[in-house]
Amino acid sequence: MPDTALPSEHILVVDDDPGFRSLLETILAGEGYSVTTANSVSTAILTCGKRQFQLVVCDLKLPDGDGLSVLRWSKEHSPATPIIMITGFGTVASAVEAMKLGAEDYIGKPLKSPEELRLLVRKALDQSQMRQERALLREESDARFSCGDMIAGHPSMTAILELIRRVAPTPATVLITGESGTGKEVIARCIHANSPRAGRAFVAVNCAALTASLIESELFGHEKGAFTGAAAQHTGRFERAHGGTLFLDEIAELDANLQAKLLRVLQERSFERVGGSRLITVDVRVIAATNRDLRKSVADGVFREDLFYRLNLFPIEIPALRNRTSDIPALARFFLRRAARALNKAALTLSPEAEAVLSTYAWPGNVRELQNTMERVAILCDGSVEPDDLPVTPAGPARPVLFRDIERQAILNALQANANNRTRTAQQLGISLRTLQYRLKEYGIQEG
């Protein structure tokens, strides 16, 4: 039968004293370790370069240098390999320096007992194994954690990514705050995508886009005949989000009646449809967002304090784009590349001067305004985007008049090239037919 035992941990012993080197080899081999020996700095480095060791035990005093040279080389080329330094009389100061450089531990020469070496080696190997396991877990976690195309180089955004990483696996309610256009829904989708609910629905509701009468029906559904025009039963967003995530954007716009109903759902996880009496139970994670100061709304008496504290279990505040200007060039390049691909155009680039203009503009509309700007620029530009191609000026307002003239002319040229066919014109410009029709009306353009 062939030997199927796992290979033993391989240790390199470096010492120029043949007797002491042999003693260490005998003790370690007796514990089942595979042992290789070396008697100099050069031999040790050459040996380490040929194979991976789980541990190096190295004397501080060697004929062609000191053990610190081996330590430094190992930390550069094999940082995960622990090193135990051997210290003789008068080398304690060097041992302390070795620990500062990253040595795992040190042992005196001569040995007090074989057991001293056994315990020290086992401890070093166990700690190394734990570090490797933790690193593997982090790698696996990083591989699972993804926020799509989110660009977060600024420290404030990397901190937010860490918050997302921690809260996503939990069922906690999250409140996302920040100015309009900062990407609150992007954060919400990132939380959902990295949660156990990722395979279920992500349902978004803009509370500001619906009237009070409509939003109640949208959230909770209604029964047939519940009100005039309710010709059939309607399933609300809470039911559609069962097992998944419900994103309530602009939560501050809910009136007092709906705030009370929402609080009840968050507390009891159940509700009735409008016009119904049957209790419906749902398993939904709620993520809310607002561009308002909810604490002030509570103080002003327009938002329920108990609902605020229920929603504010795990707050995430997104900074305005002007407060993370270091991310602007990367965001702009990303939006420009994506827009060019959507238009089937050759890759577009931003000149350094254009990047400087973008970085010093205030971006009152935040990331959404930057995205829209890059999409419009992609329609009108070829090759490199220069400052004059941008509808913004450094630290100043948009230049709508100049940009409108450019955009109007681009639409006229596309209409002429497509014999006034609106569908083909919209396709060439990379915009929807509805958007084209809006622009034609806005600019007073009549075909022909």
Secondary structure, DSSP 4 states (H G I P E B T S, - for coil): ----PPPPPEEEEE-S-HHHHHHHHHHHHHTT-EEEEESSHHHHHHHHHHS--SEEEEESEETTEEHHHHHHHHHHH-TTS-EEEEE-TT-HHHHHHHHHTT--EEEESS-S-HHHHHHHHHHHHHHHHHHHHHHHHHHHHHHH---TT----SHHHHHHHHHHHHHTTS---EEEE--TTS-HHHHHHHHHHTSTTTTS-EEEEETTSS-HHHHHHHHH-B-TTSSTT--S-B--HHHHTTTSEEEEETGGG--HHHHHHHHHHHHHSEE--BT--S-EE---EEEEEESS-HHHHHHTTSS-HHHHHHHTTEEEEPPPGGG-GGGHHHHHHHHHHHHHHHTTPPP-EE-HHHHHHHHHS--TTHHHHHHHHHHHHHHH--SEE-GGGSSB-TTS-B-HHHHHHHHHHHHHHHHHHTTT-HHHHHHHHTS-HHHHHHHHHHTT----
